[in-house]
């Protein structure tokens, strides 16, 4: 297969982990006789410094011409520490989602048996947890009308019926492919937007009679994700709740450096790790590349290259079992491996199969 992939390394640790993701893709291309063409583009703080725009028009065009986008991370302390900054790296991320029509973020959450001890949660709660969080990406407070002065500020949490219907359709269809259990997470006891979400979900339930659908307030869901993670199969929720809930799930895997994701919608699909740019670690060979590598696996699986994706996942599992790990998940007395060493070990494992 021939694929054109837009490469957006972004900021902080982004270029380092992207290098390992690309090395894995190249190993797969060689083994399975694929041709992957990479077109790199700038975004985030890097792009602000270059052209004054965190998601330049040329980057948008590069993404639109590609079959898929492989993205790393954006964010920079220079902008985080300046509340008066008019342009921020994260605005590029929001612009990318909006302009590419990426309304559905898919975040798988699963445990690795050899890493259960790294979670702050009890192992008996975690073992066997395996669910997906589907987050709406282009609506809600992140994109609603905003206002701020010295005395007042507001963000509008607005959703329309078509926006809700299309993300719920994605969620119901994922549930049909998995264990036929969907949990709709909202705050319908307080928020009008959540009541519309719940109303539409109930209207759609009869279209998927095989799916058991239940409803949970976000505060309860946030607790139960950590106390009963095996209860869930597919979770669907709005933008703000999804942002918080999916970061919380890193407590289940033991590290945000292990969680990939995809964002799907109207145009080019995008694949990215869920963690941020961790600028404090940039250039220090500390960042875990596994989430980036697993994002590459999700990219391949999107194009039904399932054998290829499975081989990457097996390589990742093998590296973890062999204690080839970056410091945040290394066992006591384990070897000293950085971003480059972990990535190279995974590439070598693929090459030797």
Secondary structure, DSSP 8 states (H G I E B T S, - for coil): -EEEEEEEEESTTHHHHHHHHHHHHHHHHHHHT-EEEEEE---HHHHHHHHS-TT-HHHHHHHHHSSEEEEEE---HHHHT-TT-SS-HHHHHHHHHHHHT--EEEEEEE--GGGGGGSSS-HHHHTT-EEEEEEE-SSGGGTS-EEE-SS-EEE-----HHHHHHHHHHHHHHHHHTTSEEEEEE-TTT-HHHHHHHHHHHHHHGGGTTSEEEEEEHHHHHHHHHH-GGG-SEEEE-HHHHHHHHHHTHHHHS-GGG-EEEEESSSSEEEEESS---GGGTTTT-S--HHHHHHHHHHHHHTT-HHHHHHHHHHHHHHHHTT---GGG--TT-----HHHHHHHHHHHHHT-
